[in-house]
């Protein structure tokens, strides 16, 4: 890949670990003659001689690649901040799961050196485009890397939302809310609501009802070449439309939400050749034996309980 010689560093955290990471990045940049620009938000956590940009616009313009320091939430904020352009993003993981963040704190310098010489891969993720129409007029628009979802705000009542795939009517969903996710977002809110995990290279929408009233209303995987259309029905509680958990909009009865994919994709830097399933095994603990998941204090008792068939088995021969 193309070598990258200028990095924009951004984080929205404020803690000692972040300050240590920023200092290490500065030292690495000086030793490797690499231009590093820091987002204005970081000004208070850096010494005065650090190259902190005056505005976000200048920061984005100067950065060949953006380094997100934090968890997946920070990464999503950075993708939105970069206006979902093709400018590549790489994440240093200071969070918990870190599905989107590829670099651990211990390998920071090594990974940045690889990116500098072009030793990395680019993977692309589809971006949802969402439009809200009221009375025939578009009143707001969102983009999302993971998902958009409609959920009740205060009143513990079921929502009623009608859904279409293209021109085909799906059903009236009676649920706490509804999620439209990308495959990239299949391991986020949609997974918590019982949705499937979808390999991110698949171009599809995931339509997942949140706690549906009918147990037969299951999550759907739908083609991304047809728009998803949602209509807010009458007698709903106060509803909120949210994109990636970052931007929100209050909905009213009769509002129409159209979710589409128009080819916009966000580039992510990947430093390893590992498969998506390797990532799932690591982050979700797939394939780990039961005993290895037990706390040490409980493992000593795990062998005391035997299946009934073993407990009643005898070595004596029948008479």
C-alpha positions in Angstrom: 0.0 0.0 0.0 1.0 3.7 -0.3 3.3 4.8 2.5 1.7 7.3 4.9 4.0 10.0 6.2 1.5 12.3 8.1 -0.8 11.2 10.9 -3.6 13.0 12.6 -4.1 11.9 16.2 -7.4 12.2 17.9 -9.0 11.1 21.1 -11.9 12.2 23.3 -10.6 10.7 26.5 -8.9 12.4 29.4 -6.8 10.1 31.5 -3.1 9.3 32.4 -3.0 6.3 29.9 -3.9 8.6 27.0 -1.2 11.2 28.0 1.3 8.4 28.0 0.2 7.2 24.6 0.4 10.7 23.1 3.9 11.2 24.5 5.0 7.9 22.9 3.6 8.9 19.6 5.5 12.2 19.7 8.7 10.5 20.5 8.2 7.9 17.7 7.4 10.7 15.2 10.5 12.7 16.1 12.7 9.5 15.8 11.2 8.6 12.4 10.8 12.0 10.9 7.1 11.7 10.5 4.6 14.7 10.6 2.1 14.3 13.4 -0.8 16.6 14.0 -3.0 16.6 17.1 -6.7 17.3 17.2 -7.7 20.6 19.0 -9.5 18.6 21.7 -6.1 17.3 22.9 -4.5 20.7 23.4 -4.9 20.6 27.2 -3.2 17.2 27.5 -0.1 18.1 25.5 2.9 20.3 26.1 2.9 23.7 24.4 5.4 22.7 21.7 3.2 19.9 20.4 1.7 20.5 16.9 -2.0 21.0 17.9 -4.1 22.3 15.1 -6.3 25.4 15.4 -9.4 23.8 13.9 -10.8 20.4 12.9 -10.9 21.4 9.3 -7.1 22.1 9.2 -6.5 18.9 11.2 -8.3 16.8 8.6 -6.7 18.6 5.7 -3.1 18.0 6.9 -3.6 14.3 8.0 -2.8 11.6 5.6 -4.3 9.1 7.9 -6.2 9.5 11.2 -5.2 7.6 14.3 -8.2 7.1 16.7 -7.0 6.6 20.3 -9.7 4.9 22.4 -12.4 2.3 22.0 -15.0 1.6 19.3 -17.1 4.6 20.3 -14.1 6.9 19.7 -13.5 5.2 16.4 -17.2 5.8 15.3 -16.9 9.5 16.4 -13.7 9.8 14.3 -15.4 8.3 11.2 -18.2 10.8 11.6 -15.8 13.7 12.2 -14.0 12.8 8.9 -17.3 13.0 7.2 -17.1 9.4 6.1 -14.5 10.3 3.5 -12.0 7.8 2.1 -9.3 9.0 4.4 -8.1 5.9 6.2 -8.5 5.4 9.9 -6.6 3.1 12.3 -7.5 2.6 15.9 -5.3 2.3 19.1 -7.5 0.3 21.4 -7.9 1.7 25.0 -11.4 0.2 25.4 -12.7 -3.3 26.1 -13.8 -5.3 23.0 -12.3 -3.2 20.2 -13.8 -4.7 17.1 -12.8 -1.6 15.1 -9.5 -0.8 16.8 -6.6 -2.8 15.3 -3.6 -1.7 17.5 -2.9 -2.6 21.1 -1.0 -0.1 23.3 2.0 -2.4 23.6 2.5 -2.6 19.8 2.0 1.1 19.0 5.4 2.1 17.7 5.8 -1.1 15.6 2.4 -0.7 14.0 2.9 3.0 13.1 6.3 2.1 11.6 4.5 -0.5 9.3 1.9 2.0 8.2 4.7 4.6 7.5 6.3 2.2 4.9 3.1 1.0 3.5 3.0 -2.4 5.2 -0.7 -2.6 5.8 -4.0 -3.4 4.1 -7.1 -1.3 3.5 -10.5 -2.8 4.3 -13.7 -1.0 3.4 -17.0 -0.9 5.3 -20.4 0.1 3.9 -22.0 3.3 5.2 -25.7 3.7 5.7 -27.4 6.9 4.5 -30.6 7.8 6.3 -33.3 10.4 5.4 -36.2 11.5 7.5 -39.3 12.8 5.7 -42.2 14.7 7.3 -45.1 16.0 5.3 -43.2 15.3 2.1 -40.2 17.3 3.1 -36.8 16.0 4.1 -36.1 17.3 7.6 -32.9 15.6 8.6 -30.2 13.2 7.2 -27.6 10.9 8.8 -24.8 8.6 7.9 -23.8 5.6 10.0 -21.0 3.1 9.9 -22.7 0.7 12.4 -26.4 1.3 12.6 -29.4 3.5 12.9 -32.1 2.7 15.4 -35.5 3.9 16.6 -36.2 3.5 20.3 -38.7 4.8 22.9 -37.4 7.6 25.1 -39.3 7.7 28.3 -42.7 5.9 28.2 -42.5 2.1 28.7 -44.9 1.3 25.8 -44.5 -0.7 22.6 -43.7 1.1 19.4 -45.6 0.5 16.2 -43.4 0.8 13.1 -44.3 -0.3 9.6 -41.4 -1.6 7.4 -40.8 -2.0 3.7 -38.0 -3.5 1.7 -38.1 -1.6 -1.6 -41.7 -1.7 -2.6 -42.5 -4.9 -0.7 -44.3 -4.5 2.6 -42.6 -6.5 5.4 -44.9 -6.1 8.5 -46.0 -3.8 11.3 -43.4 -4.3 14.0 -44.7 -4.0 17.6 -41.5 -3.8 19.7 -39.5 -1.6 22.0 -37.9 -0.3 18.8 -36.1 -1.4 15.6 -32.5 -1.4 14.4 -31.1 -1.2 10.8 -27.5 -2.2 10.8 -24.6 -2.8 8.4 -22.7 -6.1 8.6 -20.0 -4.0 10.4 -22.5 -3.1 13.0 -23.8 -6.7 13.4 -21.6 -7.2 16.5 -22.9 -4.0 18.1 -26.5 -3.1 19.2 -28.1 -5.5 16.7 -26.2 -8.5 18.3 -27.4 -7.4 21.8 -31.0 -7.4 20.4 -30.6 -11.0 19.1 -29.5 -10.2 15.6 -27.1 -12.4 13.5 -23.4 -11.8 13.0 -22.7 -11.0 9.3 -19.3 -11.1 7.7 -18.5 -7.4 7.0 -17.7 -8.0 3.3 -21.3 -8.9 2.7 -23.4 -6.0 1.3 -26.6 -6.2 3.2 -28.9 -4.6 5.7 -29.8 -6.2 9.1 -33.3 -5.4 10.3 -33.6 -6.3 14.0 -36.7 -5.6 16.1 -35.8 -4.8 19.7 -37.8 -7.1 22.1 -40.7 -7.7 19.7 -44.1 -8.4 21.1 -44.4 -11.5 18.8 -41.7 -14.1 19.3 -42.0 -15.0 15.6 -40.8 -11.5 14.5 -37.2 -12.4 13.9 -34.2 -10.4 12.6 -34.0 -10.2 8.8 -31.0 -9.9 6.4 -32.0 -7.9 3.4 -30.3 -6.8 0.1 -28.6 -3.5 0.2 -29.7 -2.6 -3.4 -33.2 -1.9 -2.1 -34.1 0.9 0.4 -35.5 0.1 3.8 -38.5 2.3 4.6 -39.9 2.7 8.1 -43.0 4.6 9.0 -43.9 5.7 12.5 -47.5 4.7 13.2 -50.1 6.4 15.5 -50.3 6.1 19.3 -46.5 5.7 19.7 -44.5 6.8 22.7 -42.0 9.5 22.2 -39.4 8.0 19.8 -35.8 8.8 19.1 -33.9 8.1 15.9 -30.1 7.6 16.5 -27.2 7.1 14.2 -24.2 5.1 15.6 -25.2 6.3 19.1 -23.8 9.7 18.3 -26.5 11.8 16.5 -30.2 11.8 17.4 -33.5 13.2 16.2 -37.0 13.2 17.8 -39.6 11.5 15.6 -43.3 12.2 15.3 -46.3 10.1 14.1 -46.2 9.8 10.3 -42.5 10.3 9.9 -40.9 8.3 7.2 -37.4 7.0 7.6 -35.5 5.8 4.5 -32.3 3.9 4.9 -30.2 3.3 1.8 -26.7 2.3 0.6 -25.4 4.4 -2.2 -21.9 3.0 -2.5 -20.3 5.2 0.2 -17.6 3.2 2.1 -15.2 4.0 4.9 -11.6 2.9 4.7 -10.0 1.2 7.7 -6.3 0.3 8.0 -5.7 -3.4 8.9 -2.2 -4.4 10.0 -2.7 -8.2 10.2 -3.9 -10.9 7.8 -6.2 -12.4 10.4 -9.7 -13.4 9.3 -12.9 -12.0 10.6 -13.6 -15.3 12.4 -10.3 -15.1 14.2 -11.4 -11.7 15.4 -14.7 -13.2 16.7 -12.8 -16.0 18.4 -10.6 -13.5 20.2 -13.2 -10.8 21.1 -16.2 -13.1 21.9 -14.4 -16.0 23.4 -15.5 -18.6 20.8 -14.1 -22.1 21.1 -12.9 -21.7 24.7 -13.4 -24.7 26.9 -15.8 -24.5 29.8 -13.2 -25.1 32.5 -10.9 -22.4 31.1 -13.7 -19.8 31.5 -14.2 -20.7 35.2 -12.6 -18.5 37.8 -9.7 -20.4 39.5 -11.7 -20.6 42.8 -14.4 -22.6 41.0 -12.2 -24.8 38.8 -11.3 -27.2 41.6 -15.0 -28.1 42.0 -15.8 -28.5 38.3 -14.6 -32.2 38.3 -16.7 -33.2 41.3 -20.0 -33.3 39.4 -20.2 -36.2 37.0 -23.0 -37.0 34.5 -25.6 -39.4 35.9 -24.7 -42.1 33.4 -21.1 -42.1 34.8 -22.2 -42.0 38.4 -24.3 -45.2 38.1 -21.8 -47.1 35.9 -20.3 -50.2 37.6 -17.3 -52.4 36.7 -19.0 -55.6 37.9 -20.3 -58.0 35.3 -24.0 -59.0 35.4 -24.8 -62.2 37.1 
